[in-house]
Amino acid sequence: MTRTRIASFALCFAVAFAALPRAVQAQPAAPAFDLVPLGDSVFAVIRREPLGFAVNGNSLVVICDKDVLVVDTDFTRKAANEVIAAIRQLTKKPVRYVVNTHWHDDHVMGNQAYRDAFPDVKFVAHENTLDGLTHDAVTNRKQQLEGAPAGLDYFRDVLKKGTSLGGGAMADDERATWTSTIAIVEQYLAEAPTAVSVLPSVTFSDHLTLERGSRKIEILYFGPANTRGDAVIFLPKEKIVATGDLVVAPIPFTFNSNIGPWIGALDKLRALGAKVYVPGHGPVMHDDSYIRQVQRLLTSVRDQTAAAVARGDSLAQARKSVDLSAIRTEFTGDSPLLKILFGSFVTEPAVAQGFAEATAKRNASPQR
């Protein structure tokens, strides 16, 4: 299987995040997350599974005076139900609001579990996310279900042979990543026959403020970025922000994203002055250094693809001329696995998107 084909699998699952792999029938230890206290009855649910082609997303749990707000709901109902069980250990208050930061399956497929557990719950999302859930997600989910079995077979075979996708013997971290991905995809497929897409019941365009007793919660939109409808959840008193996939570590996801606008959205995110960032995937962050690192990456893609379009290069030529090797090291270090993921999650999709944006901008410019 070529890298391009691997990336195409990733586009189906990872655009909503879950492309393929993860062999061996073993499931991740349950619950596969850490419940991180952030102060004042606010908790981050940080997934332990390694970053791969199929992942569950992080969540934020905000316990208010009379009820609870949760941000994002995982890729499977099994994972969502584990989080719900943890919430019930924290409080007897019901979950009244669930905010979906965007339409990707790893952030919304657990909605069904929350609706079943809390019948009065309201689901909140940006209006573009509702549109994405009723259009993009339907197509993407169909592709996932059709493509996953072949992907699973491929990665099971890779694990059996023990050969790294980058060549040579497979290291332990790569084996753990493919094993984890397969287990998550297997669970997703097992749940698919009874899966129901639970859509937002409350939408907003620019911002929405929720006053829950003494708790103020700002739900903000900074324009198209990772998707067309990324919601950012900000607790102004506590200076805590949940970013959705505007921020993903250790490597950003750039499938079908908006390279240039994303840079500006991250400027607005940093301007909030948060002291704690809960990313869509990855560890809790206590400063904006990683966000600035992502901005440097996106800026490099934007500028290099714009230069390629200005020269009259084709996309194939741009793929050869765009050089992300220096900044790639900031994300991957010497890790062969992270280099593989960087190629699939960033190099392939981001260059194509940056090239498309630069081409559209050139074509829209008045002729002189």
C-alpha positions in Angstrom: 0.0 0.0 0.0 1.5 3.3 -1.1 1.7 6.4 1.2 -0.8 8.1 -1.1 -3.3 5.2 -0.6 -2.6 5.2 3.1 -3.4 9.0 3.1 -6.6 8.3 1.2 -7.7 5.8 3.9 -6.8 8.4 6.5 -8.9 11.0 4.7 -12.0 8.8 5.1 -11.4 8.0 8.8 -9.3 10.9 9.9 -11.2 13.6 8.2 -13.6 12.5 10.8 -10.7 10.9 12.1 -10.2 7.4 11.8 -8.6 6.1 8.9 -7.6 2.6 9.5 -5.4 0.5 11.5 -4.9 -1.2 14.6 -4.5 -4.8 14.6 -4.9 -7.5 17.1 -8.2 -8.0 18.7 -7.1 -6.5 22.0 -9.0 -3.4 23.1 -7.3 -0.5 24.8 -7.5 -0.7 28.6 -10.8 0.8 29.8 -11.2 3.6 30.5 -8.5 4.8 28.1 -8.3 8.3 29.4 -7.0 10.5 32.2 -9.4 12.8 34.1 -7.4 15.9 34.6 -8.7 18.5 37.2 -8.3 22.0 35.9 -9.8 23.7 39.0 -13.2 25.0 40.0 -15.1 21.8 39.0 -13.6 21.7 35.5 -12.0 18.6 34.2 -10.2 17.6 31.0 -10.8 14.1 29.6 -7.4 13.4 27.9 -7.3 10.2 25.8 -4.4 7.8 26.4 -4.6 6.1 23.0 -1.6 6.9 20.8 -2.1 9.2 17.9 -2.9 7.2 14.8 -5.4 6.8 11.9 -8.3 6.2 14.3 -8.6 8.1 17.6 -11.1 9.3 20.2 -11.1 13.0 20.9 -10.5 14.8 24.2 -13.4 16.2 26.1 -14.0 19.0 28.6 -16.4 18.6 31.5 -17.7 21.7 33.2 -19.8 21.2 36.3 -22.1 24.1 36.9 -24.5 25.0 39.7 -27.3 22.7 38.6 -26.0 20.8 35.6 -23.0 19.9 33.5 -21.7 20.9 30.1 -19.5 18.6 28.1 -17.3 19.4 25.0 -17.1 16.7 22.4 -18.2 13.1 22.7 -15.7 10.6 21.2 -15.5 8.3 18.2 -17.4 5.4 19.7 -20.3 5.0 22.1 -18.2 2.7 24.2 -15.7 5.5 24.8 -18.5 8.0 25.4 -20.2 5.8 28.0 -16.9 5.4 29.8 -16.7 9.2 30.1 -20.3 9.4 31.2 -19.6 6.9 34.0 -16.7 9.1 35.1 -18.9 12.1 35.1 -21.4 10.3 37.3 -18.6 9.6 39.8 -18.0 13.4 39.9 -21.5 14.6 40.3 -25.2 13.6 40.3 -26.1 16.6 38.2 -27.3 15.9 34.7 -25.4 16.8 31.5 -27.6 19.6 30.1 -25.4 20.8 27.2 -23.0 19.0 24.8 -20.9 21.2 22.5 -19.6 19.6 19.4 -16.5 21.6 18.2 -16.8 20.3 14.6 -18.4 17.6 12.5 -15.7 14.9 12.5 -16.9 11.5 13.8 -14.3 11.3 16.6 -16.0 14.3 18.2 -19.6 13.6 17.6 -20.4 9.8 17.4 -20.8 9.6 21.2 -23.7 12.1 21.0 -26.0 9.1 20.9 -24.7 7.8 24.2 -25.3 11.2 25.9 -28.8 11.5 24.5 -29.6 8.1 25.8 -28.2 8.8 29.2 -29.6 12.4 29.5 -32.8 12.7 27.4 -33.1 16.4 28.1 -29.6 17.2 26.8 -29.1 20.0 24.2 -26.5 19.7 21.5 -24.7 22.9 20.5 -22.6 23.6 17.4 -21.8 26.2 14.9 -24.3 26.4 12.0 -21.6 25.3 9.6 -21.0 22.2 11.7 -24.7 21.3 11.4 -24.3 21.7 7.6 -21.2 19.5 7.8 -23.0 16.8 9.8 -25.9 16.7 7.3 -23.6 16.6 4.2 -19.9 16.0 4.6 -20.3 13.6 7.5 -22.8 11.4 5.6 -20.4 10.9 2.7 -17.4 10.5 4.9 -19.1 7.9 7.1 -20.1 5.9 4.0 -16.5 5.9 2.8 -15.2 4.9 6.2 -17.5 2.0 6.4 -16.7 0.9 2.9 -12.9 1.4 3.2 -12.2 0.2 6.8 -12.3 -3.6 6.2 -9.5 -3.4 3.6 -7.5 -1.0 5.8 -7.9 -3.3 8.8 -6.6 -6.2 6.7 -3.7 -4.2 5.5 -2.6 -3.1 9.0 -3.1 -6.5 10.5 -0.7 -7.8 7.8 1.8 -5.0 8.6 1.7 -6.0 12.2 2.1 -9.7 11.4 5.2 -9.0 9.3 6.6 -6.5 11.8 7.9 -4.2 9.1 7.6 -0.4 9.7 5.8 1.6 7.1 8.9 3.7 7.0 11.1 0.6 6.3 13.1 -1.6 8.6 11.9 -3.4 11.8 8.7 -2.0 13.4 9.4 -0.2 16.7 7.2 -0.6 19.8 5.5 2.8 19.4 4.5 2.1 15.9 3.2 -1.4 16.8 1.1 0.2 19.7 -0.3 2.9 17.3 -1.5 0.4 14.6 -2.8 -1.9 17.3 -4.7 0.9 18.9 -6.1 2.2 15.6 -7.4 -1.3 14.7 -9.2 -1.7 18.0 -10.9 1.6 17.7 -12.0 1.0 14.1 -13.3 -2.5 15.1 -15.4 -0.9 17.8 -16.7 1.7 15.4 -17.7 -1.0 12.9 -19.3 -3.0 15.6 -21.5 -0.1 16.6 -22.2 1.1 13.1 -25.4 -1.0 12.6 -27.2 0.7 15.5 -25.4 4.1 15.2 -27.6 7.2 15.0 -26.4 10.7 14.0 -27.6 13.0 16.7 -27.6 16.6 15.2 -27.2 19.9 17.1 -30.4 21.3 18.5 -28.9 24.7 19.1 -26.7 26.5 16.6 -24.9 29.8 16.5 -23.1 32.0 13.9 -20.5 34.2 15.7 -20.8 33.5 19.4 -23.0 32.1 22.1 -22.9 32.8 25.8 -24.3 30.3 28.3 -25.0 31.6 31.8 -25.3 28.5 34.1 -25.7 29.9 37.5 -22.4 31.4 38.6 -20.7 29.9 35.5 -20.2 31.9 32.3 -19.3 29.9 29.2 -18.4 31.5 25.9 -18.8 29.5 22.7 -16.9 31.3 19.9 -16.3 31.1 16.2 -13.1 32.4 14.6 -13.8 31.6 11.0 -12.9 28.6 8.9 -9.9 26.7 10.1 -9.6 23.0 10.6 -13.2 22.9 9.3 -15.8 25.5 8.3 -17.4 25.5 11.7 -14.8 25.1 14.5 -16.2 26.1 17.9 -13.9 27.3 20.7 -15.2 27.0 24.2 -13.8 29.6 26.7 -14.3 29.9 30.4 -13.3 33.6 30.9 -13.1 33.5 34.7 -11.0 30.4 34.8 -9.0 31.3 31.6 -9.6 27.7 30.3 -10.2 27.0 26.6 -11.2 23.9 24.7 -9.9 24.2 21.2 -11.3 21.3 19.3 -9.1 20.4 16.4 -7.8 23.9 16.0 -5.0 22.4 18.1 -4.0 18.8 17.9 -0.7 17.4 19.3 1.8 16.2 18.5 0.9 16.6 14.9 -2.0 18.8 13.5 -4.7 17.2 11.3 -4.9 19.2 8.0 -7.4 17.1 6.0 -9.8 19.3 4.1 -8.8 22.2 6.3 -8.3 26.0 5.5 -4.6 26.7 5.7 -4.6 30.5 5.4 -7.7 31.3 7.5 -6.5 28.8 10.2 -3.5 31.0 10.9 -5.7 33.9 11.7 -8.1 31.8 13.8 -5.1 30.8 15.9 -4.2 34.5 16.4 -7.7 35.0 17.8 -7.4 31.9 20.0 -4.2 33.2 21.5 -5.7 36.6 22.0 -8.1 35.1 24.5 -5.2 35.0 27.0 -6.1 31.5 28.2 -3.8 29.9 30.8 -5.0 26.4 30.0 -5.6 24.9 26.6 -7.4 21.6 26.2 -6.7 20.5 22.6 -8.8 18.2 20.4 -6.1 15.5 20.8 -3.0 15.6 22.9 -2.0 16.7 26.4 -3.3 19.8 28.3 -1.2 22.8 27.5 -0.3 25.7 29.8 1.0 28.2 27.3 0.6 29.0 23.6 4.1 27.8 22.5 2.8 24.8 20.6 0.0 26.9 19.0 2.7 29.3 17.7 4.6 26.2 16.3 1.5 25.2 14.4 1.1 28.7 13.0 4.7 28.6 11.7 4.0 25.3 10.0 0.8 26.6 8.4 2.5 29.8 7.4 5.3 27.9 5.7 2.8 25.8 3.7 0.8 28.9 2.7 3.8 30.9 1.6 5.6 28.1 -0.3 2.4 27.0 -2.1 1.7 30.6 -3.0 5.2 30.9 -4.5 4.7 27.7 -6.5 1.4 29.0 -7.9 3.0 32.3 -8.8 5.7 30.4 -10.7 3.1 28.6 -12.6 3.9 25.2 -11.1 1.5 22.3 -11.2 0.4 20.6 -7.9 2.8 17.7 -8.7 5.7 20.3 -9.0 4.6 22.0 -5.8 4.7 18.8 -3.9 8.3 18.5 -4.9 9.3 22.1 -4.3 7.6 22.6 -0.9 10.1 21.8 1.8 8.8 21.3 5.3 11.7 19.3 6.5 13.1 21.9 8.9 9.8 22.7 10.7 8.8 19.0 10.5 11.6 18.2 13.0 9.9 20.5 15.5 6.9 18.1 15.5 8.6 14.7 14.9 12.0 14.9 16.4 13.8 11.7 15.4 10.7 9.5 15.7 10.2 7.4 12.6 6.5 6.9 13.5 5.8 10.7 13.8 7.6 11.2 10.5 5.1 8.7 8.9 2.2 10.4 10.5 3.4 13.9 9.5 3.6 12.8 5.9 0.0 11.5 6.0 -1.6 14.2 8.3 0.3 17.3 7.0 2.5 17.0 4.0 0.0 15.3 1.7 -3.2 17.1 2.5 -1.8 20.5 3.6 0.2 21.1 0.4 -2.8 20.2 -1.7 -5.0 22.5 0.2 -2.5 25.4 0.3 -2.0 25.0 -3.5 -5.8 25.1 -4.0 -6.2 28.2 -1.9 -3.4 30.0 -3.7 -4.8 29.1 -7.1 -8.2 30.3 -6.1 -6.7 33.6 -4.9 -4.8 34.1 -8.1 -7.8 33.4 -10.2 -9.9 35.8 -8.2 -7.4 38.6 -8.6 -8.3 41.3 -11.2 -6.2 40.9 -14.4 -3.7 43.7 -15.0 
